[in-house]
């Protein structure tokens, strides 16, 4: 930006006007006018539209002249931007000698608009004086010199109005300007900052800084510094963004996450210790009772002792299964299980689970059969956890089934709208046995009473440890488990009155 100063010394302060134009003739003519003083004392600054609004942000500008030419959209956009965001000074436009163009310029916010053809440099200077006089008259400021007004009320610029904290520094790191937002974050007034060392990094780039305020309320800020020009000399602009609340929130979240990890670590250690402390004595009890019931060290003196040993072995084995189920559910509820995604053959897993329960089913007088299509699609899932869930499911079914019944495990591709793969477990009763039961036993409405045990009602225990574990395994795979108890709606009718348990795997886990 070039600046020309009039020769009259010792006189009243000249009007400071800034000209935005690419016309060399206009700029040189106004420079000569400033030198001769024939239109009064003027001090002109010059820039082009391409330099943007930055040259207009210097303090003390009394008026702005914008060359809008023939009225191109870019020129009008710049005019509106200066009126909206530039200094609080009247704007005089110059352009083609077209009444419509001049009206549009005034409508865009210009104080006046003159045509090239009818205007001389002196007439333009006089128009500037009239525009300044009208503005001061409207604001009730009179015709006080610009310097005096600057002392009474600083010029309002884009930097002063922006909500971002802005500090302008010279090449030595001395503060030359600070806006209201910067005074707020730094905790100091403009008088305390301007003319003093900034006290923070002044190198161009991005910095994370801690601001030590006089009131003790220290702030954390992100600061970006760029090189620029201020008043025609090299300078640097520092923009500060207060991130104190965000950083404290991030630290709080980090601390909470650390506490959560510590809690999970302690929980894992707790369950590991519980697993060891319970399984170790139970394993001894089961092992010793097995030796006693099999009379490995010689025959027992009384047969009743052998029966007791059998009971101890059965109860210990059942308790060990319950403990494993409890630990499995607790582990799943902690939500830290990582499923192993592999291609699983559900038909084979079902056969394995059934084989492991055949002996227990025979002791209960229950038969298990499996139906599975030959070409069943694969399933993406954790084979070990699925096998565990099916094993517990069959154990619960055998435990609650009627003696003499058949447990039918059906694995099939779901042809319904949802797709996927379904596993259905149903109890098929012998019609003759069912009819005999219905004739011999009264029917009670209270059979679903929670105080009636599952063994008496022959219904699957939906909230049992076994089904709870199986349900959690299904949920981990995005599936579901549904339980339907025995049908006791009306007595005297020979029908399938057994249980029904359904498992459904979603279609997105099916591998074809």
Helices and strands as residue ranges (DSSP letters): E 2-5, E 15-20, H 24-36, E 42-47, G 49-51, G 54-57, E 63-69, H 73-85, E 90-95, H 99-107, E 112-115, H 121-139, H 146-152, H 158-161, E 165-169, E 175-178, H 180-186, H 190-193, E 205-211, E 219-230, E 233-242, H 244-293, H 303-333, E 342-344, H 346-363, E 367-372, E 378-381, H 383-400, E 406-413, E 421-428, H 431-440, G 445-448, H 454-457, H 465-476, E 480-484, E 500-505, G 507-509, E 510-511
